[in-house]
Amino acid sequence: VDEGGLQNLLPSSWTTFLKARVMCGKAGTPVQYNNFKQAFVLSSHQRIGVIYGIFSNA
């Protein structure tokens, strides 16, 4: 269960901590990108958003 962030910090905002990584590479040679650098939310007029994330392995 994700209970969000601290209750006394940003009390009217929902926050969370999520671990993520991206696995890419050629067949048999996976490369792991586990350092999350930045996120960007692209919203449309219908309020359906797409989240883009930038990851690195260094």
Backbone as a chain_set.jsonl record, in Angstrom:
{"seq": "VDEGGLQNLLPSSWTTFLKARVMCGKAGTPVQYNNFKQAFVLSSHQRIGVIYGIFSNA", "coords": {"N": [[0.846, -1.179, 0.0], [0.657, 2.125, -0.924], [1.159, 4.863, 0.902], [1.697, 7.454, 0.399], [3.518, 10.587, 0.828], [5.037, 12.495, 3.537], [2.739, 13.4, 6.067], [2.503, 15.892, 7.304], [3.815, 17.616, 5.645], [3.107, 19.358, 2.796], [0.153, 19.011, 3.043], [-2.245, 19.073, 1.544], [-1.648, 17.902, -0.817], [-0.96, 15.074, -2.861], [1.671, 12.835, -2.559], [4.361, 10.634, -3.523], [6.743, 7.915, -3.355], [8.619, 6.246, -5.656], [10.301, 3.531, -6.997], [12.069, 3.048, -9.947], [13.182, 1.632, -13.036], [14.732, 1.271, -16.237], [15.023, -1.18, -18.668], [17.032, -1.871, -21.35], [18.594, -2.583, -24.544], [20.46, -4.857, -26.672], [19.438, -8.145, -27.777], [20.214, -10.519, -25.376], [22.115, -8.863, -24.252], [21.453, -6.981, -21.945], [20.933, -3.623, -20.837], [20.9, -1.675, -18.004], [19.101, 1.059, -16.882], [18.988, 2.846, -14.209], [19.032, 5.244, -12.836], [17.085, 7.822, -12.112], [16.439, 10.828, -13.657], [14.799, 13.067, -14.502], [11.372, 14.172, -14.831], [8.523, 14.739, -16.931], [5.343, 16.005, -17.448], [2.942, 15.732, -19.856], [0.092, 17.245, -20.699], [-3.216, 16.999, -22.033], [-6.041, 18.601, -23.63], [-8.165, 17.088, -22.793], [-7.59, 16.302, -20.286], [-6.056, 14.053, -19.994], [-3.059, 12.726, -19.226], [0.397, 12.283, -20.162], [3.303, 10.854, -18.948], [6.655, 11.517, -19.191], [9.865, 10.178, -18.686], [13.3, 10.662, -17.822], [16.113, 8.694, -17.821], [19.297, 7.432, -16.649], [22.417, 5.598, -16.766], [24.645, 6.256, -15.432]], "CA": [[0.0, 0.0, 0.0], [1.397, 3.379, -0.995], [0.473, 5.842, 1.74], [2.118, 8.794, 0.029], [4.624, 11.192, 1.56], [4.802, 12.959, 4.897], [1.401, 13.968, 6.224], [2.566, 17.295, 7.724], [4.438, 18.361, 4.563], [2.163, 19.379, 1.669], [-1.014, 18.246, 3.498], [-3.329, 18.992, 0.56], [-1.097, 17.342, -2.051], [-0.597, 13.659, -2.78], [3.042, 12.58, -2.994], [4.728, 9.229, -3.419], [8.109, 7.524, -3.682], [8.523, 5.092, -6.534], [11.554, 3.099, -7.605], [11.843, 2.661, -11.339], [14.352, 1.467, -13.889], [14.428, 0.92, -17.61], [15.928, -2.195, -19.206], [17.137, -1.78, -22.809], [19.778, -3.234, -25.083], [20.29, -5.896, -27.683], [19.099, -9.462, -27.24], [21.321, -11.144, -24.669], [22.979, -7.851, -23.645], [20.601, -5.944, -21.365], [21.537, -2.456, -20.199], [19.976, -1.2, -16.971], [19.109, 2.496, -16.622], [18.274, 2.914, -12.934], [19.132, 6.57, -12.234], [16.013, 8.679, -12.6], [16.949, 12.2, -13.728], [13.779, 14.101, -14.613], [10.066, 13.776, -15.356], [7.75, 15.794, -17.57], [3.957, 15.604, -17.677], [2.335, 16.377, -21.012], [-1.36, 17.16, -20.534], [-4.021, 17.375, -23.189], [-7.259, 19.32, -23.27], [-9.102, 16.136, -22.193], [-7.036, 16.007, -18.963], [-5.355, 12.774, -20.012], [-1.656, 13.102, -19.272], [1.452, 11.322, -20.45], [4.494, 11.177, -18.173], [7.921, 11.13, -19.799], [10.948, 10.147, -17.714], [14.663, 10.57, -18.33], [16.914, 7.798, -16.996], [20.682, 7.234, -17.083], [23.083, 4.507, -16.067], [25.908, 6.78, -14.892]], "C": [[0.884, 1.232, 0.0], [0.612, 4.427, -0.224], [0.878, 7.27, 1.419], [3.248, 9.291, 0.9], [4.242, 11.586, 2.969], [3.451, 13.658, 5.0], [1.433, 15.442, 6.618], [3.24, 18.19, 6.681], [3.533, 18.253, 3.337], [0.883, 18.611, 2.008], [-2.143, 18.136, 2.478], [-2.846, 18.455, -0.787], [-0.741, 15.885, -1.835], [0.808, 13.503, -3.308], [3.338, 11.103, -2.833], [6.207, 9.05, -3.725], [8.011, 6.254, -4.493], [9.895, 4.775, -7.095], [11.244, 2.626, -9.017], [13.176, 2.465, -12.032], [13.882, 1.037, -15.266], [15.477, -0.092, -18.061], [15.882, -2.102, -20.728], [18.344, -2.582, -23.267], [19.43, -4.246, -26.149], [19.94, -7.213, -27.011], [20.341, -10.086, -26.605], [22.279, -10.167, -24.01], [22.121, -6.728, -23.059], [21.429, -4.82, -20.738], [20.498, -1.896, -19.244], [20.174, 0.296, -16.755], [18.299, 2.719, -15.348], [18.415, 4.249, -12.22], [18.102, 7.488, -12.876], [16.486, 10.124, -12.54], [15.849, 13.253, -13.701], [12.49, 13.521, -15.162], [9.369, 14.995, -15.945], [6.357, 15.256, -17.839], [3.407, 16.424, -18.831], [0.83, 16.167, -20.909], [-2.058, 17.584, -21.817], [-5.262, 18.114, -22.709], [-8.302, 18.399, -22.632], [-8.631, 15.663, -20.82], [-6.469, 14.593, -18.872], [-3.885, 13.106, -20.188], [-0.748, 11.943, -19.626], [2.669, 11.77, -19.661], [5.71, 10.634, -18.906], [8.989, 11.171, -18.716], [12.288, 10.024, -18.403], [15.475, 9.757, -17.331], [18.341, 7.765, -17.527], [21.266, 6.048, -16.329], [24.429, 4.957, -15.517], [25.641, 7.713, -13.735]], "O": [[1.77, 1.36, 0.845], [-0.472, 4.833, -0.643], [0.448, 8.202, 2.098], [3.868, 8.515, 1.627], [3.265, 11.091, 3.53], [3.072, 14.421, 4.111], [0.497, 16.178, 6.307], [3.232, 19.412, 6.831], [3.23, 17.145, 2.894], [0.558, 17.644, 1.319], [-2.929, 17.191, 2.543], [-3.562, 18.546, -1.785], [-0.278, 15.502, -0.761], [1.114, 13.988, -4.397], [2.648, 10.401, -2.094], [6.843, 9.94, -4.29], [7.385, 5.286, -4.061], [10.577, 5.66, -7.612], [10.28, 1.896, -9.247], [14.18, 3.068, -11.651], [12.782, 0.51, -15.434], [16.674, 0.114, -17.859], [14.816, -2.239, -21.328], [19.034, -3.193, -22.451], [18.264, -4.46, -26.481], [20.129, -7.369, -25.805], [21.394, -10.166, -27.238], [23.173, -10.59, -23.277], [22.071, -5.635, -23.623], [22.498, -5.061, -20.177], [19.351, -1.668, -19.627], [21.286, 0.746, -16.477], [17.071, 2.776, -15.393], [17.952, 4.376, -11.087], [18.235, 7.878, -14.036], [16.892, 10.596, -11.478], [15.948, 14.23, -12.959], [12.499, 12.512, -15.866], [9.593, 16.127, -15.517], [6.206, 14.17, -18.398], [3.406, 17.654, -18.79], [0.349, 15.039, -21.019], [-1.558, 18.412, -22.578], [-5.495, 18.23, -21.506], [-9.233, 18.885, -21.991], [-9.202, 14.732, -20.253], [-6.413, 14.009, -17.79], [-3.501, 13.704, -21.193], [-1.085, 10.777, -19.416], [3.031, 12.946, -19.699], [5.788, 9.442, -19.206], [9.017, 12.101, -17.911], [12.409, 9.367, -19.437], [15.523, 10.083, -16.145], [18.578, 8.034, -18.704], [20.673, 5.558, -15.368], [25.266, 4.123, -15.172], [26.58, 8.253, -13.15]]}, "num_chains": 1, "name": "protein.A"}
